[in-house]
Amino acid sequence: MSHVTDSRDLRPADSLLRTIYLPRTADALAFAMCTYGIPLLVLATTNSAALTGAAFALEWMPRLAAFGWAGSIVDRRGAAIVFHLASLGRAVALAAGATLLWLHPSGAVASVTVMALAATTGVLTEFSYIAAETAGAAAGRRAGSLAHRVQAVLIGIDQTATLAGPALAGVLLLAGPPPMLAVITALSLLAALLALRTPPSLTASDHRRKGRPGAGLLTGWRTIRSLPALGWLVTGLTVSNLAIGILQAAGPVIVVKHFGQSTTAVGLVWSAAAAATLLAVTICRFALDRLGLWPVGAVCAVLASLACLAAAQAPDYLSYLVLVAILMAADGGLAVVLRTLRSHLIPPEKFGSTLSATILILLLPFPVAGLLTALTPPDALGHVITVCAVLQALGLLCAFVRLRRDPALRP
């Protein structure tokens, strides 16, 4: 594994492309194809809606449970080695799965294989994601005042993968499960090889601390509590995610039942949202150069709140699509602010644990949103979304009022 030298720091754009952006691109595309492609694979192999839902749960339950372990191991061993081993392990698992499905395209062996793939890739993908995020944050720290540019590019990579990954997985699955798994295997192997170029996320002094007990989610939680700026921003975004989760969970019901559109129209909403987020992240990258974190974050918070409130009262499908796209674009801007802030504030030796705790907190509203959607009659969903939008506005308002004079969000 190569170390970053002074000569490489003189060519930051070239160095970042080879050591951070290319490995992240390969891993993000494999991440998206696994997340959306494995449930499709289960449905194609077993023809069972129940097993498809179970596969989705098998992807996410171990993934959520792995947050603490992933952060702790990244803090102890460094991002590069965890990134490499997780991507390599995913490639091996997918290659074995492709071979088994080629030999046994249907039946009990095929069913067990695809369900095992769902659980295995979920855990390994979480490890590679935490490691890649930690490497990106380390690059942001090295970039100093231009850290937001690094984070904007990383979010752009993630959004592009989210846009392209599911479609690519669906197209490849038309040729059969083995070809789809073979492509994800190749991407995972490429990510593992490129990860060898990733610079160390830990310094020598950090390595001396790696044997300390207490790493994991508890360490991450304590670190968040010790950093008021990060804590307030995470709190505001967690409340905001409840409103976003409701819109995601209720989207099919709203689009199909309320607006009378097809299921394809549901996907179009989120494709438009992903495209709008890419544009917003690009704009925020330049806005942050001139204005700093707080003004850009405050504008995105206002846009997100207004768009969500309006989406709850959208009169037709087109206006609903536009408002959801604006909401997700504003949320993308807030993500740039959050990722830049945490790359500046979190100590390097605790970054993996704190990142894991942060992501886990931000994801907790989504299952709550799913439960709310399941318990709410379709005719009352608009009222629930309105209430959640009001809570979102209040949460973001409190967060950014509290952070108005915080030096961490000022130039």
C-alpha positions in Angstrom: 0.0 0.0 0.0 1.5 3.3 -1.1 1.8 6.3 1.2 1.0 9.8 0.1 4.2 11.8 -0.6 4.8 15.5 -1.0 5.1 15.2 -4.8 1.7 13.6 -5.0 0.1 16.3 -2.9 1.3 18.8 -5.5 -1.0 17.1 -8.0 -4.1 16.7 -5.9 -6.6 16.2 -8.8 -4.7 13.4 -10.4 -4.0 11.8 -7.0 -7.6 11.9 -5.9 -8.8 10.4 -9.2 -6.5 7.4 -8.9 -6.6 6.9 -5.1 -10.1 7.9 -4.1 -12.5 8.5 -6.9 -11.9 5.5 -9.1 -12.0 2.9 -6.2 -15.2 4.6 -4.9 -16.8 4.5 -8.4 -16.2 0.8 -8.8 -17.4 0.0 -5.3 -20.5 2.4 -5.5 -21.7 0.7 -8.7 -21.2 -2.8 -7.2 -23.1 -1.5 -4.1 -26.0 -0.2 -6.1 -26.2 -3.3 -8.3 -26.2 -5.6 -5.2 -28.7 -3.6 -3.3 -31.3 -3.5 -6.1 -30.2 -6.4 -8.2 -30.1 -9.2 -5.5 -33.9 -8.9 -4.8 -34.6 -9.0 -8.5 -32.4 -12.0 -8.7 -34.3 -13.7 -5.9 -37.6 -13.0 -7.7 -36.3 -14.3 -11.0 -34.9 -17.4 -9.4 -37.6 -18.3 -6.9 -40.7 -16.5 -8.4 -41.7 -15.8 -4.8 -42.7 -12.3 -3.6 -42.3 -13.4 0.0 -38.7 -14.6 -0.5 -38.0 -11.4 -2.4 -39.1 -9.3 0.6 -37.2 -11.6 2.9 -34.1 -11.1 0.7 -34.4 -7.4 1.0 -34.6 -7.7 4.8 -31.6 -10.1 4.7 -29.6 -7.5 2.9 -30.4 -4.7 5.4 -30.7 -6.4 8.8 -27.1 -7.7 8.8 -26.0 -4.5 7.2 -27.4 -2.4 10.0 -26.0 -4.8 12.6 -22.5 -4.5 10.9 -22.2 -0.7 11.4 -20.5 -1.0 14.8 -18.1 -3.7 13.7 -17.3 -2.0 10.5 -16.5 1.3 12.1 -14.4 -0.3 14.9 -12.4 -2.4 12.4 -11.7 0.6 10.1 -10.5 2.6 13.1 -8.2 -0.2 14.2 -6.8 -1.4 10.8 -7.3 1.6 8.5 -9.6 2.2 5.6 -7.5 0.9 2.7 -7.0 -2.7 4.0 -10.7 -3.0 5.1 -11.8 -1.6 1.7 -9.6 -4.1 -0.1 -10.6 -7.2 1.9 -14.3 -6.4 1.9 -14.4 -5.8 -1.9 -12.3 -8.9 -2.4 -14.6 -11.0 -0.2 -17.7 -9.8 -2.0 -16.1 -10.7 -5.3 -15.4 -14.3 -4.0 -18.9 -14.6 -2.7 -20.5 -13.4 -5.9 -18.3 -15.6 -8.1 -19.2 -18.7 -6.0 -22.9 -17.7 -6.3 -22.6 -17.3 -10.0 -21.1 -20.7 -10.3 -23.7 -22.4 -8.2 -26.6 -20.7 -10.1 -25.0 -21.8 -13.4 -24.9 -25.4 -12.2 -28.3 -25.2 -10.4 -30.4 -22.6 -12.1 -33.5 -23.5 -10.1 -34.6 -25.6 -7.1 -33.6 -25.7 -3.5 -29.9 -25.1 -4.2 -30.7 -21.9 -6.2 -33.0 -20.6 -3.5 -30.5 -21.1 -0.7 -27.7 -19.6 -2.9 -29.6 -16.3 -3.6 -30.7 -15.9 0.0 -27.1 -16.5 1.2 -25.9 -13.9 -1.3 -28.4 -11.4 0.0 -27.0 -11.7 3.5 -23.3 -12.0 2.6 -23.2 -9.1 0.1 -25.1 -6.9 2.6 -22.5 -7.2 5.3 -19.4 -7.0 3.0 -20.9 -4.0 1.2 -21.3 -2.2 4.5 -17.7 -2.8 5.4 -16.5 -1.5 2.0 -18.8 1.5 2.2 -17.6 2.6 5.7 -14.0 2.1 4.6 -14.6 4.1 1.4 -16.3 6.9 3.3 -13.4 7.0 5.8 -10.9 7.2 3.0 -12.9 10.0 1.4 -13.0 11.9 4.7 -9.2 11.5 5.1 -8.8 13.0 1.6 -11.1 15.9 2.6 -8.9 16.6 5.6 -5.8 16.7 3.4 -7.7 19.1 1.0 -8.2 21.5 3.9 -10.5 24.4 2.9 -11.5 22.5 -0.3 -12.8 19.5 1.6 -16.4 20.3 0.3 -15.2 19.7 -3.3 -14.0 16.3 -2.4 -17.3 15.4 -0.7 -19.3 16.9 -3.6 -17.5 14.6 -6.0 -18.1 11.6 -3.8 -21.8 12.3 -3.5 -22.0 12.7 -7.2 -20.3 9.3 -7.7 -22.8 7.7 -5.3 -25.8 9.3 -7.0 -24.6 8.3 -10.4 -24.2 4.8 -9.2 -27.7 4.9 -7.7 -29.1 6.1 -11.0 -27.2 3.5 -13.2 -26.8 0.5 -10.9 -30.4 -0.7 -10.7 -31.0 -0.3 -14.5 -27.8 -2.1 -15.3 -28.6 -4.9 -13.0 -32.1 -5.3 -14.5 -30.7 -5.3 -18.1 -28.0 -7.9 -17.2 -30.6 -10.1 -15.5 -32.3 -10.5 -18.9 -29.3 -12.6 -19.9 -29.6 -14.7 -16.8 -28.4 -14.6 -13.1 -24.8 -15.7 -13.8 -24.0 -12.8 -16.2 -25.3 -10.3 -13.8 -23.4 -11.7 -10.9 -20.3 -12.0 -13.1 -20.4 -8.2 -13.8 -20.8 -7.3 -10.1 -17.9 -9.7 -9.4 -15.7 -7.9 -11.9 -16.6 -4.5 -10.4 -15.9 -5.8 -6.8 -12.6 -7.2 -7.9 -11.7 -3.9 -9.6 -12.6 -2.0 -6.5 -10.4 -4.4 -4.4 -7.4 -3.8 -6.8 -7.9 -0.1 -6.9 -8.2 0.0 -3.1 -4.5 -0.9 -3.0 -3.8 2.6 -4.2 -5.9 4.2 -1.4 -3.6 6.3 0.9 -3.6 5.4 4.6 -6.4 6.9 6.7 -4.4 6.5 9.9 -1.2 8.2 10.9 1.5 6.5 12.9 0.2 8.0 16.1 -3.3 6.8 15.2 -2.0 3.3 14.7 -0.5 3.4 18.2 -4.0 4.0 19.6 -5.7 1.3 17.7 -5.5 -1.2 20.5 -7.5 0.9 22.8 -10.8 -0.7 24.0 -14.2 0.9 23.5 -14.2 1.3 19.8 -17.6 0.9 18.0 -21.0 2.5 18.2 -20.5 3.7 21.8 -17.3 5.5 20.9 -19.1 7.0 17.9 -22.0 8.1 20.0 -19.7 9.7 22.6 -17.8 11.5 19.8 -21.0 12.9 18.3 -22.1 14.2 21.8 -18.7 15.9 22.2 -19.1 17.8 18.9 -22.1 20.1 19.3 -22.1 21.3 15.7 -22.2 17.7 14.3 -24.8 16.6 16.9 -27.2 19.4 16.0 -26.8 18.8 12.2 -27.3 15.1 12.6 -30.4 15.7 14.8 -31.9 18.1 12.2 -31.2 15.6 9.3 -32.6 12.7 11.3 -36.0 14.5 11.7 -35.8 15.5 8.0 -35.2 11.8 7.1 -38.6 10.9 8.7 -40.4 13.1 6.1 -38.2 11.8 3.3 -38.8 8.2 4.4 -42.6 8.7 4.4 -42.4 10.0 0.8 -40.3 7.0 -0.2 -42.5 4.4 1.5 -45.7 6.0 0.4 -44.6 6.8 -3.1 -46.1 3.8 -4.8 -49.4 4.3 -3.1 -49.5 8.0 -3.9 -48.4 7.7 -7.5 -50.5 4.6 -8.4 -53.6 5.0 -6.2 -53.9 8.7 -5.8 -52.6 10.0 -9.2 -53.6 6.9 -11.2 -50.1 6.4 -12.8 -48.3 3.1 -13.6 -45.6 1.5 -11.4 -43.0 2.7 -13.9 -44.0 6.3 -13.0 -42.9 5.6 -9.4 -39.4 4.8 -10.6 -39.4 7.9 -12.8 -39.9 10.1 -9.7 -36.7 8.8 -8.0 -34.7 8.9 -11.3 -35.7 12.5 -11.6 -34.7 13.0 -7.9 -31.3 11.4 -8.5 -30.6 13.6 -11.5 -31.7 16.7 -9.6 -29.4 15.7 -6.7 -26.5 15.4 -9.1 -27.1 19.0 -10.4 -27.6 20.3 -6.8 -24.4 18.8 -5.6 -22.5 20.4 -8.5 -24.0 23.8 -7.7 -23.3 23.4 -4.0 -19.7 22.6 -4.7 -19.2 26.1 -6.2 -21.5 27.9 -3.7 -19.5 26.5 -0.8 -16.4 28.1 -2.3 -18.0 31.6 -1.9 -20.4 31.3 0.9 -19.3 28.6 3.3 -21.2 25.8 5.0 -23.9 27.6 7.1 -25.5 29.7 4.3 -25.6 26.9 1.8 -26.9 24.5 4.4 -29.6 27.0 5.5 -30.8 27.6 2.0 -31.0 23.8 1.3 -32.9 23.4 4.6 -35.5 26.0 3.6 -35.9 24.5 0.1 -36.3 21.0 1.6 -38.9 22.1 4.1 -41.0 24.0 1.5 -40.8 21.3 -1.1 -41.9 18.6 1.4 -44.8 20.7 2.6 -45.9 21.4 -1.0 -45.5 17.8 -2.0 -48.0 16.8 0.6 -50.6 19.0 -1.2 -49.5 18.3 -4.8 -52.5 18.5 -7.1 -51.1 16.2 -9.9 -48.3 13.8 -10.7 -46.1 16.2 -12.6 -46.1 18.7 -9.7 -45.4 15.9 -7.3 -42.5 14.7 -9.3 -41.0 18.2 -9.5 -41.4 18.8 -5.8 -39.9 15.5 -4.8 -36.9 16.2 -7.1 -36.5 19.6 -5.4 -36.7 18.0 -2.0 -34.1 15.4 -2.8 -31.8 17.9 -4.5 -31.9 20.1 -1.3 -31.2 17.0 0.8 -28.2 16.3 -1.4 -26.9 19.8 -0.6 -27.4 19.1 3.1 -25.5 15.8 2.6 -22.5 17.8 1.2 -22.6 20.1 4.3 -22.8 17.1 6.7 -20.0 15.1 5.0 -17.7 18.2 4.9 -18.4 19.0 8.5 -17.7 15.5 9.8 -14.5 15.3 7.7 -13.3 18.4 9.5 -14.4 17.7 13.1 -14.2 14.0 13.7 -10.7 12.8 15.0 -9.1 10.5 12.4 -8.7 7.6 14.9 -12.4 7.7 15.7 -13.8 8.4 12.3 -15.0 4.9 11.4 -16.9 4.5 14.7 -18.4 7.9 14.5 -19.4 7.5 10.9 -21.1 4.2 11.7 -23.0 5.8 14.6 -24.0 8.8 12.4 -25.3 6.7 9.5 -27.2 4.4 11.9 -28.9 7.4 13.5 -29.8 8.9 10.1 -31.2 5.6 8.9 -33.4 4.9 12.0 -36.4 7.0 10.7 -36.8 4.9 7.6 -38.2 1.8 9.2 -40.4 4.1 11.3 -41.6 5.7 8.1 -42.4 2.3 6.7 -44.4 1.3 9.8 -46.3 4.6 9.7 -47.1 4.0 6.0 -48.3 0.5 6.7 -50.6 1.7 9.5 -52.1 4.7 7.7 -55.1 4.4 5.4 -54.2 5.6 1.9 -56.6 8.5 2.0 -54.9 9.8 5.2 -51.3 9.7 3.9 -51.4 13.3 2.8 -52.1 14.4 6.4 -49.2 12.2 7.7 -46.8 13.6 5.2 -47.9 17.2 6.2 -47.3 16.5 9.8 -43.8 15.0 9.1 -43.0 17.9 6.8 -43.8 20.3 9.7 -41.6 18.3 12.0 -38.9 18.4 9.3 -39.1 22.2 9.1 -39.0 22.6 12.8 -36.0 20.2 13.2 -34.0 21.9 10.5 -34.9 25.3 11.8 -33.8 24.5 15.3 -30.5 23.0 14.0 -29.5 25.9 11.8 -30.6 28.5 14.3 -28.4 26.8 16.8 -25.5 26.6 14.3 -25.8 30.1 13.1 -22.8 31.4 15.0 -20.9 28.1 15.3 -17.3 28.6 13.9 -17.3 25.0 12.5 -19.8 26.1 9.8 -18.3 29.5 9.1 -15.5 30.1 6.5 
